Structure formats: structure tokens, C-alpha cells
């Protein structure tokens, strides 16, 4: 049996790789839903949370994976 396969057993399960993919996909989907909802708020609701229409649209246009670290947990 070749030993090269045993030198890094389960290397693909290290943090930040495939083991965390489901969590990352779910987080990206949640961010996408939040940004979609933000796009559809009316001006009164945007004023309540302290955003202008331009700021809301700018945030809504960002990619789901483009989120601050503190959002990702």
C-alpha cells in the first residue's frame, strides 16, 4: 500500500476546507436573503435603520461571499 496517502490522512477535513462548506453555503444564502430583503424596504423603513436608498442598493449589490468577518461568525 502506498504510504503517500497516509502522510496526510483526512487533510481535506482541515478547518477552512470541505468540512466547513455546508456552513459557508448556508451563511452565504442567509446573507443573500438579507440583502434581497434590504433592496425591497421602503424609504421609511430604511430611514428607521439609518440607511439611504443609495446605501441600501449598494449593500444589496454586493456578492453573498463579500461580507464582514463579524457577520460570518
C-alpha positions as a printed NumPy array, in Angstrom:
array([[  0.   ,   0.   ,   0.   ],
       [  1.496,   3.377,  -0.967],
       [  2.45 ,   5.461,   2.053],
       [  1.962,   8.807,   0.332],
       [ -1.765,   8.528,   1.012],
       [ -1.164,   8.048,   4.729],
       [  1.049,  11.082,   5.231],
       [ -1.9  ,  13.459,   5.242],
       [ -4.969,  11.453,   6.216],
       [ -8.162,  13.44 ,   6.029],
       [ -6.28 ,  16.596,   5.045],
       [ -9.378,  17.712,   3.186],
       [-11.231,  17.965,   6.534],
       [ -8.975,  20.657,   7.969],
       [-10.752,  23.836,   9.099],
       [-11.471,  26.122,   6.196],
       [-11.872,  23.345,   3.647],
       [-14.633,  20.956,   2.637],
       [-15.713,  20.227,   6.194],
       [-16.947,  23.816,   6.552],
       [-18.517,  24.084,   3.105],
       [-22.137,  23.421,   4.178],
       [-21.877,  26.114,   6.866],
       [-20.366,  28.574,   4.404],
       [-23.051,  27.888,   1.807],
       [-25.821,  28.371,   4.35 ],
       [-24.229,  31.605,   5.579],
       [-23.901,  32.922,   2.018],
       [-27.555,  32.054,   1.355],
       [-28.64 ,  33.904,   4.514],
       [-26.623,  36.968,   3.517],
       [-28.132,  36.871,   0.029],
       [-31.661,  36.719,   1.508],
       [-30.92 ,  39.622,   3.849],
       [-29.561,  41.736,   1.034],
       [-32.547,  40.873,  -1.148],
       [-34.877,  41.99 ,   1.642],
       [-32.883,  45.186,   2.129],
       [-33.372,  46.05 ,  -1.53 ],
       [-37.15 ,  45.923,  -1.094],
       [-37.514,  48.076,   2.036],
       [-39.349,  51.343,   1.54 ],
       [-37.731,  54.704,   2.325],
       [-39.479,  54.988,   5.709],
       [-38.077,  51.653,   6.883],
       [-34.634,  52.49 ,   5.517],
       [-34.718,  55.762,   7.487],
       [-35.6  ,  53.749,  10.614],
       [-32.398,  51.74 ,  10.29 ],
       [-30.337,  54.771,   9.29 ],
       [-29.722,  53.988,   5.628],
       [-30.348,  55.928,   2.462],
       [-31.768,  54.276,  -0.649],
       [-28.317,  54.55 ,  -2.3  ],
       [-26.598,  52.847,   0.663],
       [-29.185,  50.065,   0.708],
       [-28.841,  49.429,  -3.013],
       [-25.05 ,  49.487,  -2.755],
       [-25.161,  46.851,   0.001],
       [-27.753,  44.788,  -1.884],
       [-25.482,  44.623,  -4.946],
       [-22.601,  43.033,  -3.029],
       [-21.877,  39.344,  -3.561],
       [-23.025,  36.912,  -0.849],
       [-19.439,  35.929,  -0.027],
       [-18.438,  39.6  ,   0.343],
       [-19.364,  40.071,   3.982],
       [-17.536,  41.474,   7.016],
       [-15.827,  38.902,   9.213],
       [-18.116,  39.644,  12.182],
       [-21.131,  38.595,  10.069],
       [-19.565,  35.235,   9.339],
       [-19.171,  34.241,  12.983]])
